[in-house]
Amino acid sequence: MNTEILPTNAKRDYIAVTLKNMIECVPPDESANTLNKLYESLYYQAPEILDKYWSKIFLGCKDEFNEEDVIWHGKIYDIYHERMKEYFKMF
């Protein structure tokens, strides 16, 4: 059995759940295109670069979800940072 498959799938699944949680914070009348594109492209990433995908998420969101007075922007930020810290502890 190839043991490399399991960690890769676990990493990809963890990042996917993170992105879905972030997408759920976006109100229906706002655009979640950036997050949706990141979610969709996640499954096309090579396993060896999954750890670097966190930077791609950050860069994709830093200009779009950065208003301090918008509560859901803060929720997206919190989800990203908490899940990223946990990811690097787990993997």
Summary of the structure (lengths in Angstrom):
residues: 91
radius of gyration: 13.6
end to end distance: 19.8
largest distance: 50.3
contacts: 224
relative contact order: 0.18
helix: 71%
strand: 0%
